[in-house]
């Protein structure tokens, strides 16, 4: 039994430490806060018990004493418990209280430090909390203190007269009192001060003003919690050193409709450019109920001249079935292999296969032209195997058959409709807070429009539609929708570049 008190960081999931990730992966139980980025839970085992105990103003899922008891109880069941807390557990995170309870109960624990919003939020806003020309120390202060109580735990005179950078957390409600106390204690009204809302997340906003004007500036700009308040000369560096809010897709919200198994690369690339990514997979990749047809094809691979892979998923499930039959890459020794697109080629390379052919155009028509050229313009009588999704475009096999080829189209997996995040996407479109929806195939278009009416998208032309290629764009047009963004090369990296170009014009 053991409890790990893990700092989840301030919001950017990339700021979780490696030790925190490994502790999450080992846990039998994950007890997590509202402040932790939900995507961090993907590091936990699928079979781990996940218990939400978040606390936000006016709504505590579980009081602190019950959280303490929960940690003790789960650990004494012989389990490894990961207590995932926003920021750092020991910086206004009540981690010390939880640790004391564990010690009193005889439960072993480790504290895994996290990156605190008190330093990370200013850093993402371009504000170093220390700087040799302005400040050689940092004071971290709770802004949650009741201003009406007699006396104060803060020495406002000392705070106002120090050369330290002051960082207040949980203080937006008391911002007018914080500014007044500092000014009454003698701090220069012209002292630079900053607010950073939801630092390190796609929702981050920041502003800099003087200490005297900051409370009104916060009202004018509608700043609320969770915001970090920073007071000190280093705040004046934001305009020079700010980087996060200058990213090309900053403040843009983009829906990714690809299946979750395929979406990670696209989603990560968009987040790296500053976008808020809403993963709304409209399809899920599912194994087949019956593999008899594919198994027969695998047993007779030597009879095929070509095996054509049209997707990464086709490669993955083809090899899974090979392994099930006790075979490996060597069975393809007498076959030529074609791949539609570099991602499919990379998936083959990971399995020791260098494709004999990758088309210049990553669509079925491009494959047909290239194969005909490689075979001297004659494919008559040659046998082709296409392991692919249960439902896919028929252009390539039909054209090969017209040219006299023998083509076996075999299902290696199937796609089924999904409806994740449907309600959120609907609300965002209606509220005017969605920038773009991306489509990686015709099936994602069809499935998305089965969830979100095309009429709603037509009524909100501010939501731009991006397609990976012309076939997908044609599917949008078939429903009366305009494709606003399409790359010249029909790949995910090219789609990301096209989005970047479009939104930074």
N, C-alpha and C positions, 0 to 999 in steps of 0.2 A: 504494500500500500504506500501511496505517496501522493502529495499534492504539489503541483507546479503553479505558482502565482506568476502568470505570464503577462507582460506588457505588450499589448497589441499595437502600440503606436497610435498616432493621432488620426489616422484615416486612410492614408495611402497604403494599400496592402503590401507594397514593396518594402515598406519600412519595418516589417516584422523581422526580428533577428533570426538567424539560422537556428540558434538554440531554442527559440520559441517555436519555430516551425517543427523541429524534431520532437519537442515535448508534446505538441499537439498531435503529431502523427502517432505517438506511443500511447495516447490516453484512451482509457475505457469510457470515461465520462468527460464531457466538455461543459463547463458552467460559464456562460458568457454574458457580457454586458450589452447594453444598447449602443455604446460608443464604439464597439469593435466592428470593423468592416465585415459585413456578412460573408464576403468572398473568402475570408480567412478560414472559415469553417471547412472549406474544401481540402485543407491540409489534414483534417481529422479523418480517422478511418470511417468508411461508410457505415460500419456497424456500431460506432461509438454512440453512446447516449448523449443527446444534446439538450441542455436545460437552459432556457432563457431566464435571467434574473435582472434584466436591465432596470435602471432607475432614471427616469426623467422627471422634470418638474411636475409635481402633482400626480405622478403615476409611478408607483413602485411595484414592479412585478412581484418582488419578494423583499421584505424588510431585511436590514443588515444582519440582525441576530439570527434570522432564519437562513440566510445565505451561509453564515458561519456554521450553523448546525448541519446544513446540507453537505458542506465540504467534509466535515468530520464524519458524517454518517456514510457517505459514499466511499471515503477512504477506508473506513473500518470494515466495509464489505470486501476489502482486499483489492480494491480497484485503484488504478492510476487515474488521478483527477487533474484535468487542466482547467485552471480558473483563468479565463481570458478577460483581461480588463483593458479598457481604452487607455492610451498613453502609457505611463509607467505606474505600476501598482503602488509605489511608495511616494509618489508625488500627488497629494490630494486624491489618492485612489482608495484609501482605507485598507490598503494592502497590509499595513502594519497591524491593524486590528485583527484581520483575518489570520495573519501569521501567529499572533499571540494566542488566538483560540486553538489553533492547530497544535502549538507547543503544549498548551494546558491539557489538551486531549491526548497527548502522546503520539501525534501523527507527524511523521517526517515530511518535510517540505523543502522546496527550493524556490527562491524568488528569481525570476528571469526578467531582468530590466527591459523596459521598453523605451522607445524614443518619445519623449514628452512633447506635448503640444506647446509647452512654454518655450522650447527652443526651435522645434520643427516648423511651427506656423510662421514665426518671424523669418526663419531661413527661406521658406518657400515664397515669402513676400519680398525677399531681397533685403532683409534687415538682420545683420549680424548682431547678436546680443552683446558681444564685446568687440571692441576695436581700439587699437592702441592710441588713436587720436581722440577718442570720445569716452570710452568707458572700459575700466579694467575689472569690473565685477558685475554680477547679476543678482538681483533680489527677486525671488519668486513669492508671490503673495496671494492669499485667497481674497477674492473680491466678494465673497458670499457672506461676509460679516454683516449682521444686522446693524444698520446705521443708527437705529433708535435706542439701542441698549446703552446703559450708562457706562462710560469708559470705553476703551478700545484696546484690543490686543495689539494693535499696530502703533508703533511710535512714529506718528506722522511727521514730527519735527525731524527725526533722524532720517526718515525716508526722503523728505523734501530737500534736506541739506547734503545728502550723499551724492557722489558722482556715479552711483550705480545705475545700471539700466533696471527699471522696475517693470516686472511682468505680473499682471493680475489675471487670474483665471476665475471663471464663474462669476464675473462681476458686472455684466451689462446692466442688470437691474439697478445696481448701485453706482453706475458710472458717474452720475452727477455728484454724488456724495464723495466718491473717490477724488474727482477733480477738485471739488471744493475743499476737502481736507488738505490736499497737497498745496493748493494755493494759499489757504489760510496759514499753513505752516511755513510759508515763505518761498515756495518754488516759483521760479520765473514763469509768468503766464505764457511767454513765447516759447517755452520748452516744446520741442517736437514730440508728438504722441501719435500712436497708430492703433488701428483696430484691424484684426484679421479674423474674418468669419470662416469657420469650417476649414481651417488651414490644412493644406496638403491634399484636399479632395477636389474633385471637379467643380464643386460649388464655391470654392474659395473666392472671397472678395477682400480687398484691403483698402484702407484710406489712411492718409496722413494729414494731420492738422496741428494746430497749437493746442497745448493742454487746455487753455481757456476756452477754445472753441469746440473741443472734441465732443462734449455731450450733445450740443446742438447739431454738429455734423453727423453724429450717429443717428439722430432722429431723422434728419433730412435724407440720409442714405438708407434708412430703414435697416440698420444693423440690429441684430438680436443675438441671443445665445444660440449656439456656443461660439463665442468670440474671445480671442485673447486681446487684452489691453496692454499696450507697451508704452512706457513713458521714458524718454531719454533722447539724447542727441543722435544716437544711432538710427532712430526712426527716419531721420532726414536722408538716409542712404537708399531708401526704397526706390525712388525714381531712377537712380543710377544702377543699382544692383538687382532690381526686380527681374525675375526670369520666368517664373511659373505662369504668371498671368499674361506673358507675351508668347506663349506657345501657340502655334498656328490654329489649333482647334479648341483653344481655351473658350469656355462658355458654350460650346456646341454640344448638344445632346444627340447621340446617334444610336439608332436601333440596329442591332445585329440579328439577322433572322436565320443564320446558318445553324445547323444542328450543333449541339453543345460540343460534340466530339471534334468538330471542325472549326469552332468559333474562336478558340483561344488565341491563335496567331493574329487574326483580324482585330479582335477585341483589344489585345495588348498593344498592337501597333497604334490603334486609335487613342488609347489611354496615354501612350507615350507622347502623343502630340497634344495632349491636354483635354481630350474630349471626355464627356461623361458618356459611358457606354451602358446601354440598356440591353442586356442579353434576352432576346425574345425568340428562342428557337421555335420555328414553325414546323420543323420536322425532327423526328428522333430516329437514329439509326438502330435498327432492330435485327437480331439474328433471324434466320428462317426457321419455320417449324419443321421443314423437310429439306434435307440436303441431298437427297438421292440423286437428283439430276447433276448437281455439281460434282458429287463423288464419282459418278460414271465418267464425267469429263476429265477429272484429275487422273483417273485410272488409265485414260487413253490419251494423255498429253502428247505422246510421241507421234500421234496421227495428225497433229496440227502443225501447220507451217508458221502461223502467227498467233500470239496471244496479245490482245489489245486491252490495256487497262485505261479506263476513262476517269478514275477518281482514286483518291487516297484510300477511301473506304473499300473500294474494290480490291485494292492491293492487300489491305489489312485482313479482310475476311477470306480472301483466297488463301493467304498464308496460314491463317488459323485453321482452315480446313485441311491444308496440306499436313500441318503438324498433327492434326487429329488422326490422319491416315498413316502417321509414322514416316512421312516423307519430308524432303526439304528442297531447297533451291535447285539442287542437281537435276531434278526431274525436268527442268526446263532446258536442259542442255541442247536439245535438237530443235528448239523453237526460237523463232525470232520474236522479240518483244517490243511493243509500241506503247508509248505513254502520252496521254493528252495533258500537256502542261508540265511545268517544272516541279510543282509540288508532288504530282504523281511520280515523276522521274526520281525525285528525292526519296520518296517512300520505297521505290524499287531499289535504289542505291543502298539504302539501309539494310536491304536483304541480300546484297551481293549481286544485284542485277544492273548492268548498264544498258539502258534501252537502245535497241537498234535504230529506233526512229522516234523523234519528238517533232511534231509539226511546227511550222512557223506560226500558224494560226491555231489557237487552242480551242477549236470547235470541230465537230464531227466532219464537216466539209473539208477542213484543212487536213485532217487525217486521211481522208479518202484520196485527195490529190497527191499527197506524199507517198502513200502506199502504192498507188498506181505507177508513180514515177520510179520507185525502188524496184518494182516488179516488171519493169520494161513495158509498162502500159497494159499488161495482161495478167489478170488474177484468176482467169478461168480455171476451175478445177482445184484451186488452192483452198485449204481449209483454215478458217479463222475462228478463234474462240474469244468471246467477249464476256468475261465475268463482271457483272455490274449490278446495279439496283434492280429490284423486281419490276419497277416501272421507270422507263427512261425513254428518251427520244429514239425513234426508229430510223433516222436519216442514214446513219452510217451502215448498219446491217442491210438496209434495203438497197442502197446504192452499190454495195459490194455484191449483193446477190444479182442485181441487174447486170453487173460486169462479169457474171458467171462464177463467182466465188461460192464456196459452201460455208455458211456462217452459222455457228451455234451461239445463240445468245442465252447465257445461263445466269440465273439469279444467284448472287453471292451474299446478298443482304437485302433488306427492304427498308423503305422509309415510311414512317407512320406520322400522321399529324400530331402536333403538340400545341399547347395553348398557354405556355408559361408567360407571365407578365402581360397577358392580354388586357386586363383591367387598367394596369398602369399606363400602357401605351394609349389606350382609349382616352384616359383622363389627360394625358400630356398633349395629345393632339387637340382636344377640345380647349385646353387651357392656353394653347399657343406656346408651349414650352418645349417643343420637339423640333430639332433642326433637320434631321435626315433619317431615312430608313434605307438600309443597304440590303441588296438581294444578290445571292451568289448562284442562283439557278432559277429556272422557270418554276420548279416545284415550290421553292420558297415563296415566290410571288403568289401562286395559286393558294397555298396554305395560309399565307398572311391575309389574303383577301377573303378567305373563309372566316377569319376572325375579325378583321377590321374592314368595314364596308368601303368599297371603292368610292362611293358617293361622299363619304366623310373626308377622304384624302382630296377629292376634287374640290370640296368646300374649304380646304385648308392648303392652298398652293404654297404657303410659306414652308410647309414640310417638303423638303426636297427628296427625290427618289433616285437612288443610285443603283445601277445594274452592272454586273461584272462583265457583260458582253452583249452582243447584238441579239442573241436568241432570248436572253432574259429581258432585254429592253422591249423586244417585240411582244413578249407576254404581257408586259405592263401596258403597252399600247393597245393590245387586244381588249383590255378592260377600260379603255378610254383614259389612261393615265399617261402623263408625260415623264419620260426618263430624263432627268436633269443632268445626271452625271454618269459618264461611262468612260473607262480608260481605253487607250489605244491598244494595249496588250491586255488580254483577258485573264489576268492573274490577280491574286489578293494584294501583293505589293503595289501593283499598278493601280488598283482600285483605291488603296490608301493614298497614293500620290495624287490621284484625281480629286479625292475629297479635300485634301490639303490645298491643292491649287484652286479649287472652286471657292472654298470658304475664306481664302486669303486674297482673292482678287481685289 
